Amino acid sequence: MGLVIIFGLVAILAAFGTISSLKNKNLLGFVFAAGSFVIFGGFALMTAINSGYPAVH
């Protein structure tokens, strides 16, 4: 469960970075922040979904 929290916090900070880079018109910062948001947000979502279910063999 701790991994979901860490991934979620990183995704939230990346969302703030995305908004900040758009305000400052920083294209490279926007690309990296948006990419981090998508990747870490997806990891957090998939980890939260799969953490409650046993693995299928």
Sequence and secondary structure as in RCSB ss.txt:
>XXXX:A:sequence
MGLVIIFGLVAILAAFGTISSLKNKNLLGFVFAAGSFVIFGGFALMTAINSGYPAVH
>XXXX:A:secstr
 HHHHHHHHHHHHHHHHHHHHHHTT HHHHHHHHHHHHHHHHHHHHHHHHTTS    
